[in-house]
Amino acid sequence: MSKNTDKGEEMRFEHDPKGPIAEFFAPIAGYGVTISSFFRKTVTEQYPREQARVQPRFHGRHQLNRYADGLEKCIGCELCAWACPADAIFVEAGANTPEGQYSPGERFGRVYQINYLRCIFCGLCMEACPTRALTMSNEFELAVYDRAADIYEKQDLLVPLKEGMLAAPHPMVEGLCDGDYYRGEVTGPTQTQIDWVKEHRPDDPTIASAEAAAKEARR
């Protein structure tokens, strides 16, 4: 390691000098990866005829998640919008009421928009979300011909109801608070929640599957 004679300090990042053999092969050393690739089997992705393979933690299209009883996880805190470096997210909160309880606690995401013309898929919005309401899927096929179609609304981002979930709005699980929801203590809809939906929305198509899930949980 050489030294700086002017300041008397060691130059920590200077490369060691090469020998004569290394100097001779230096012009072709950069082709090492290229030459070694000549003898490897060629692998061609057959996309779009075959679905492209992505890593499990690939950052694709966003999704808004639900709790096991069907209530939405988004509480309209707008932290994702504040964390977005591209200003691609717009959130407007609404107040939960006894007649319209969409998420645990006091507020829910009444308006939720993501502008994919701006989004850089960095994932900072996920890191900022306190309830894990916002995650990113593996879906990457977002190209469209209409620019307006790249602005996703809440109904485009909200995950579909799974079997056994009860469509919101409906009350929270009796005896539990929003903190219990955040800690994962809700495993599905209760009979009290189902009865409330029956009274207010008797034609709701999710009642039958929610009743079946509630009976299974009581066994």
N, C-alpha and C positions, 0 to 999 in steps of 0.2 A: 504494500500500500504506500503510495507516494505521499509526500507532504508539501504543503503550501509554504514555500520559503519566505514569502512576504509576511505572513501572519503567524507562522509557526504552528498552524493547525493542520490536522490530518484531513485529507480529502476522502470522505467516507464512501462516496458513491462512484469513484473512478474504477473502471474495469481493469483487471490484471492484464498486462501485455500478453499478446498471443505469440506462440512459438512459430517457427518457420513453417511447420507442416500445417498448422491452423491457418496461417496467413495464405498458404497456397490454395487450400480448399474453401476459404471464406467466400469467394464469388458464387460458388454453387451450393453452399450450405443452406441457403434459403429455399432451395428446391427440394429439401428433404421430405417435407410433407407431401408435396406434389408427386414425387417419384414413388413414395410408399403407397400412395392411393392408386397407382396404376395396377397394383396386384390385388386390390380388394374388389369384392363383388359389388356391382352397381345396384343401388336401391333407389327406386323411383316411386314417389308418392303418386297414386292413381286418383288424386283428387281432381274433380268432384265426383267421379264415378264411385270412389270408395271414400268413406268418412275419414277425414284426417285425424291422426292420433296426436293428442296434446297431453301435456303433463297434468297430473291430478290438481295441482295448485295453479293452473293456468288462469290468468285474469281475463275473463270474457264478459259477457253481458251481465249486468247487475240483476239482483232479484231481492224483493222484499219478503221476508219470512213471516211465518205465523207461529203461534203457540199451539200446543197439542189440542186445545179446546176450540181453536179456530180464530181467537182474537189476534190482531195484528201486533207485531213486535215493535213497529215504528211508533215512537212517542212524539214525533214532531219537534225534536230538540234543535234541529238545523245544524248540528255539529258537523255532519257530513258536508253540508254546503260551505261551511266556513273552512273546512280542511281542504277542499278541492282547489288545487293550484290553477286549474283551467276555468274556474267559474262555470262549470258545466251542470251543476245541480241547483235546483230551486225547490225549496220546501216551504209550505205554509201550513201551520198547525191549526187544528180545530179543537174545541173543548168537548170532552166526553160528558154525556148526560145520562141520567138513569134510563131514558128512552133510547139513547144512542151511544152505547158503550162499544167502541171499536178496538180499543187497546187497554191494557191495564194502566191505572193511574188517571191523571187529570186530562192529558192531551193525546192526540193522535195525529198522524200525518194526513191532513185533509187534502192537500195538493202535493204531489211529488212528481218532479220532472227531471229527466236526465237528457241533456243535449249531447248526442253521440258525435256531432260534428266538432265538438270541443273536447270531449273526454279523451284523456291520454292513457287510461287504464292503469294508473299507477297504484291503485289500491289504498290510497290514503283515506278515502272515505270509509272504508271498512275498519281501518284502525281507529277512526274517531268515533264510530258508533258504539254507544255504551250498552246497548241491549242485543247486539249481534243481529239487528233487524236487517241490515244491508250486507249482503255477501255477493261474490262474483262467481258466476257459473263458468262452465267450459265452452259455452256457445260463443262462436266468433263470427258467424255468418250474418253480418249486419249491413252489408252493402245494399243500397236501394237507389232507385232513380229519382225519387222525390225527396228533396232536402227536408221538407216538413215531416216526413215519415221517420227521420232520425231523431226526433224529439219524442222520447218515450214518456208516457203518462203513467200514473199510478196503476191503472188497470192493466197496463202492459208489463209492469214490473212485479206485481203482487203474485206470489206463487199460487197455483191452484189449490183448492181444498183437498186434503188427503182423505182417504176413507176413514170415517169416524169423527171428522171435524165438523163443527157446527158453524154455519155462516154467521159472521158478525153483521149487525150489532146484537149483542146479548150481554147480560151481566157477567161479572167475574165469578170465579168459583167461590161459593159461599164460605165465609170464614177466612179467606186468604186475602192478602194485600198485594200490591204491585211488586214488592220485594220478593214475595214467594214465587211469583211468576219468573222474575229475573234469575232466581236460584234454581229454576228447573223443577219445581215441586208440583207442577200441573202436568198430569199425564193424559188428560182427555176431558171431554164434557161431562158434566154431572146431570142427574135427572132434573134438578131444579133449573138449570140453564135450558134444558130441552123443553121443560114445561113453559118457561117464559117465552121461548120462540114459538111454541104451539099456540100460545094465547095471542101473540102479536103478529105472527106470520104463519098461520096454519098451513099454507101451501108451500112452505119452504122445502125444497127437495133434499136438503141435507139432514132433515129430522130423522128419517128412517135409519140411515147409516150411523148417526150419532146415538140413537137408542140402542142399536145392536152393540156398539162399542161400549156403552155404559153398562149394559147387561153382562157383557163379557168381563168387564172390570170388577163387577160385584161377585163373580163366582169365586 
